[in-house]
Amino acid sequence: MTYTAQLEKLCDLVSSYPPPFIFTHTPFGTLPTVSDHLLHTFRNSTSTLVVSFDAIECFSPKNLYTTIINSLSRHNPEWDVRSASGGGCWEGNSSEKWNTTWDTFVEAFSGVCAERLSPLDPDERNNASIICIAENAERLQANLPSHVIPLTRLHELVSFGTLST
């Protein structure tokens, strides 16, 4: 089976009934990568939310939370030399800090999901799915080992059917 055929089968699996966790390895020099292919396939989907991040950049929980929320909300921060943090992040509907603990991150994650899924009717919202792509995922195990398992179960923590619009 060719690499392209394998990518197509992976997209079929993810779009029909995705398992809770899939680990893939892209051989060096192989293009398109699995993450590129999934991002391209589900780019315009309204019921499949795609999060993509590089685990090399996530060396602290705050970096991880900010990177995931910015990717999910499609927020592209710009560098600001006047800012103490250097760059911006998704603000959401409140001024509370959402990137300090796992619980506040999950609340922010639910908020972004509700925002992104609000145009859908309740049945479509119940069938929504999240694809979380971690490039260089082995770095998560090295830098943030306590976050690996909760990330694989993130979909269970966010109930799409009960999200308010």
N, C-alpha and C positions, 0 to 999 in steps of 0.2 A: 504494500500500500504506500502510495506516495505521501510526502509531507503535506501537500495541499489537501489531499483527500482526508488525511488525519485531522487537519484543521477544520474541514467541513463537518466531519463527524462530531468533533468537539462542540462546534456551534449548534448542531442539531441536538446533542445531548443537553446542553445548557438551556436551549430555548424550549425543549419539550418538558423534561422533568429533571431539573438540576439536582445533583447530589449536594449534600451540605458542604463538601470540601473536595477540591481536585488539585492535585499537585502535578504540574507539567514541567518538563525540562526542555528548553530550546537549545539545541546544539549550537556551538559557536559558529557564527557566519551564516546561519540559516535565516533567510528572510522570506516572507514576513515573520516576525516573531508571533508567538501565541497571543501575547497581549495586544500587539498591533492588529491582528486579525479580529480578535474579539471586540476591540474598541471600534473598529471600522464596521463590523457587522451590526452592533447594537447602538451605534452612534445616534440614530434618529428614533430609537424605540422609546415609546412613552411608558411602557409597563416594565421595562428592564432598566434598572439603574446600574451604571457601570462606574466603579471607583478604581482608579489606577494610581499606584504610587511606587516609588523606588525605596526599598527598605534601607539602602545605604544612607539615604538622607534622614532617616528616622532613628536618630541616636538617643532620643529621650521620649518619654510618653507625650509630652506637650507637642513635640515635632510630629509625632505619629498622628495624634488627634487632629492637629491643624492641617496636615497634609491630606488626610482622608476627607475631612469636612470640606476643604477647599476643592478637592477633586469632585466630590459628590455634588456640591452646589454649583460647580462649574465657575468658581470664582478664581480669577487669575490675579494674585496680588502683584502690586507694583512696588518696586523698591523706593523707599522714602527715607532720605538721609536725615530728615528732621525728626523721624519717629524713633523712639527708644528701642523698639524691636527691629527696626529696619524695614520691615514689610508689613503689609496689612493681612488680615484674614477675614473670613466670612463673619459678618456681624449678627445676622439673624434678626429676630424680632425683639430681642432684649439686650440690655447692656451688661448682663451678668457674664462672668467668666465661664465659658463652656469647655475650655481645653485644659483644665487643671486636674480633674479626676476622671476615672472611668465612668462614673455615674453621670456627671455633667456632659461628658462626651456622648454617651448613649442618648441623653435627652436632646442634645443638639443634632445627633444623627437622625433621630425620630422627627425632629422639626424640619430638617432639610428634606427628608423623604416625604413628609406631608406636603411640603411646598412643591416638590417636583411632581407628586402624584395627584395633586388637587384637581387637575382637569379631568381625571378619570372618574368613571362611575364606580360605585362601591364594589361591584362584582369584579371589575378589572383591577381595582386596588387590592382586593383579596388575593388575586393571582399574580401580583407583581413579584419581581425577583430582584435580587442584588447580586452583581458579579463584582467581587473585590479581587483585583489583580495586584499581587505584590511581586514586583521585579526583585531579584536577588533576595528571596524570602529567607534564605539561610542566615542573613544578617539580622533578621528579627530574633532568631533563636540565640544569636550571640549577644545582641544589644538589649533586647526586651523579652526575655524568655517567658515572663509571666503574662505577656499579652498575646502570645500565639494562639492558645486555645480559645480565649474569649473572642478573638477576631474570627475564628472559624465558626463560632456560634452566634455571630452578630445578627443574623437574620432572625433567630429565635427571640432576640431581645426587642425587636421592632415588629409590632403587630400591625400590618398594613390595614387590616380591616377596621381597626379602631382608631386610626389616625383621623383627627378632625380636619375639616377643610375650612 
